[in-house]
Amino acid sequence: MKQSAHVIAQLAHEQGIIKWPSTAETDKLVCDYNFPGGFAAVDGCHVPIKVPIQHADSYINRKSFASVVLQATCTKNLQFIDVSTGWPGSMHDARIYRKSKLHKLLNSGVIQRQYHVLGDSAYPLELNVMVPYRDNGHLSENQKKFNYVLSASRCSIERAFALFKGKCRRLKYLDINDLSAVPNIILAACTLHNFILQNDGGAGDEAVTDENVTDVTAVTEACATAVNGEAAKKRNELASSL
């Protein structure tokens, strides 16, 4: 199984099965979203694993089971365009994001200013990452509408995870002693997920989302959205345009 997973995982990038969209492709993806300028959505998904012998506490998540986190970014058609996995279950989505290649890419200046990935409140507000306004009880109508449209638009990542785990039921619980093999197994599953969508197209048999599919993070003061000036200005402009 480990060898097969390694071979399949290699195909993800070698064959372009999981790949970041080109500028032309991004232009087309934006047309699929109801949210102006949005072309993809990002979130984290927990994959339950056997409790590791070493560093067990690091892998116990807030729901008290051992897991590794898959951070994935998908388009409206539920295909993954970026994945990062192997992160210990206790790590917060924001920290995983800041350590991932996705963070570097979205802050490299490659993505045009008017385009962005949609995240939830666990993610930092950045020029190319739009997240909801923090609800302090005093949101304007524009801000409330912004939050609603963003939430509705980013449901594609929730659907992608549901379909992903429905197709790859082994990921309901990875009973594997070799923790180093887990990332390749998950990456192989992501590769197969995209391959099926690219060749069969259908996403009609989604599994019902269960409590382990996504990490609905309880956002605290410590991990509330970090606001930078230019990103905040862009968000306000978008809120006014909706």
C-alpha positions in Angstrom: 0.0 0.0 0.0 2.8 2.4 0.9 4.6 1.8 -2.4 1.3 2.3 -4.4 0.5 5.5 -2.6 4.0 6.8 -3.3 3.7 6.2 -7.0 0.2 7.7 -7.2 1.2 10.7 -5.2 4.1 11.4 -7.6 1.6 11.5 -10.5 -0.2 14.5 -8.8 2.4 16.9 -10.1 4.2 15.0 -12.8 1.0 14.5 -14.7 -0.6 17.8 -13.6 -3.5 16.0 -11.9 -3.2 18.5 -9.0 -2.0 21.8 -10.2 -2.3 25.5 -9.6 -4.3 27.3 -12.4 -2.7 29.5 -14.9 -3.7 33.1 -15.2 -6.0 32.3 -18.1 -7.5 29.4 -16.1 -8.0 31.7 -13.1 -9.9 34.1 -15.3 -12.3 31.3 -16.2 -12.6 30.0 -12.6 -13.6 33.4 -11.4 -16.7 33.3 -13.6 -17.9 30.2 -11.7 -18.1 31.9 -8.4 -20.9 34.1 -7.1 -18.4 35.9 -5.0 -16.6 38.6 -7.1 -13.0 37.8 -7.7 -13.1 34.4 -5.9 -11.6 31.5 -7.8 -11.1 28.9 -5.1 -11.8 28.1 -1.4 -9.4 26.8 1.3 -10.0 24.8 4.5 -8.6 22.1 6.7 -9.8 18.5 7.0 -8.9 16.0 9.8 -8.0 12.5 8.9 -8.2 10.2 11.9 -5.1 8.0 12.6 -3.9 5.5 15.1 -2.4 7.3 18.1 1.3 7.6 17.4 3.9 6.2 19.9 5.9 9.4 19.8 4.6 13.0 20.2 1.1 11.6 20.7 -0.1 14.9 22.3 0.7 16.8 19.1 -1.7 14.7 17.1 -4.7 14.9 19.4 -7.0 17.5 18.0 -9.6 19.5 19.8 -12.2 16.7 19.4 -9.9 14.5 21.4 -8.9 12.0 18.7 -5.6 11.6 16.9 -5.4 13.0 13.4 -3.4 14.6 10.7 -4.6 17.7 8.9 -5.1 18.0 5.2 -5.2 21.7 4.0 -6.8 21.8 0.6 -7.8 24.4 -1.9 -10.4 23.6 -4.4 -12.3 25.2 -7.3 -16.1 25.3 -7.8 -15.9 22.0 -9.6 -14.5 20.4 -6.4 -11.1 19.7 -7.8 -8.1 20.3 -5.6 -5.6 22.8 -6.9 -3.3 22.8 -3.9 -2.9 20.3 -1.0 -0.7 20.2 2.0 -0.9 17.4 4.5 0.8 15.5 7.4 0.3 18.3 9.9 -0.3 17.2 13.5 -4.0 17.3 14.4 -3.5 19.9 17.2 -2.2 22.5 14.8 -4.6 25.4 14.1 -5.6 26.1 10.5 -4.0 29.5 10.6 -0.6 28.2 11.6 -0.7 25.4 9.0 -1.6 28.0 6.4 1.3 30.2 7.4 3.7 27.3 7.1 2.4 26.0 3.8 3.5 26.8 0.3 0.1 28.2 -0.4 0.8 31.1 1.9 4.0 31.8 0.1 2.3 31.6 -3.3 -0.6 33.9 -2.3 1.9 36.5 -0.9 4.3 36.3 -3.8 2.6 38.9 -6.0 1.9 36.3 -8.6 -1.9 36.5 -8.1 -3.6 39.6 -9.5 -5.0 41.9 -6.9 -8.6 41.5 -7.9 -8.5 37.7 -7.4 -8.6 35.8 -4.1 -9.1 32.5 -2.3 -12.0 32.3 0.1 -11.3 31.2 3.7 -13.2 31.1 6.9 -12.5 33.0 10.1 -9.6 30.8 11.0 -7.5 32.2 8.2 -5.8 35.6 8.1 -7.2 38.4 6.0 -4.7 39.0 3.1 -4.8 40.7 -0.2 -5.5 37.4 -2.0 -7.3 35.7 0.9 -10.8 37.0 1.7 -12.3 36.0 5.0 -15.5 37.0 6.9 -15.8 40.1 9.0 -15.6 39.2 12.6 -19.1 39.5 14.1 -18.8 41.8 17.0 -22.5 42.4 17.1 -22.2 45.7 15.2 -21.7 44.7 11.6 -23.2 46.9 8.9 -25.7 45.5 6.4 -23.0 45.5 3.8 -20.7 43.5 6.1 -23.4 41.0 6.9 -24.1 40.5 3.2 -20.4 40.1 2.5 -20.2 37.4 5.2 -23.3 35.6 3.8 -22.1 35.6 0.2 -18.6 34.5 1.1 -19.9 31.6 3.3 -22.3 30.5 0.5 -19.5 30.7 -2.1 -16.9 28.7 -0.1 -19.2 25.7 0.5 -17.4 24.1 -2.5 -14.5 23.1 -0.2 -17.0 21.5 2.3 -18.5 19.5 -0.6 -15.1 18.6 -1.9 -14.1 17.1 1.4 -17.4 15.2 1.7 -17.0 13.8 -1.8 -13.3 13.0 -1.1 -14.0 11.1 2.1 -17.0 9.4 0.5 -14.8 8.0 -2.3 -11.8 7.2 -0.1 -13.5 5.5 2.9 -10.1 4.3 4.2 -9.6 7.8 5.3 -12.3 7.5 7.9 -9.5 5.9 10.0 -6.0 5.2 8.9 -4.9 2.2 10.9 -1.2 2.5 10.1 1.8 2.3 12.4 4.2 4.1 10.1 3.3 7.7 10.5 5.7 8.8 7.8 3.6 6.9 5.2 0.4 8.9 6.1 1.1 12.0 4.0 1.7 10.0 0.8 -1.5 8.0 1.4 -3.6 11.2 1.8 -1.9 12.8 -1.2 -2.6 9.7 -3.3 -6.2 9.9 -2.3 -6.3 13.5 -3.3 -4.8 12.6 -6.7 -7.4 9.9 -7.3 -10.1 12.3 -6.2 -9.1 14.7 -9.0 -8.5 12.0 -11.5 -12.0 10.7 -11.1 -13.5 14.2 -11.5 -11.3 15.0 -14.5 -12.3 11.8 -16.2 -15.8 11.0 -15.0 -16.9 14.5 -14.2 -19.7 13.5 -11.9 -19.8 14.7 -8.3 -23.3 13.6 -7.7 -22.7 10.9 -5.1 -21.3 13.0 -2.3 -21.1 11.4 1.1 -23.1 13.0 3.9 -20.7 15.2 5.8 -19.9 13.8 9.3 -18.3 15.5 12.2 -14.8 14.4 11.2 -14.9 15.8 7.7 -14.0 19.4 8.4 -12.6 21.2 11.4 -15.1 23.9 12.3 -12.8 25.9 14.4 -13.9 27.8 17.5 -12.2 31.1 16.8 -10.8 32.8 19.8 -9.2 36.2 20.4 -5.8 34.6 19.8 -6.6 33.3 16.4 -9.0 36.0 15.2 -8.5 37.4 11.7 -5.3 39.4 11.4 -6.1 42.5 9.4 -3.6 44.3 7.2 -4.5 47.7 5.7 -4.5 46.9 2.0 -6.5 43.7 2.4 -9.0 45.4 4.7 -9.5 48.2 2.1 -10.0 45.6 -0.6 -12.6 43.7 1.6 -14.5 46.9 2.3 -14.6 47.7 -1.4 -16.0 44.2 -2.1 -18.6 44.6 0.6 -19.8 47.9 -0.8 -20.1 46.3 -4.3 -22.3 43.4 -3.3 
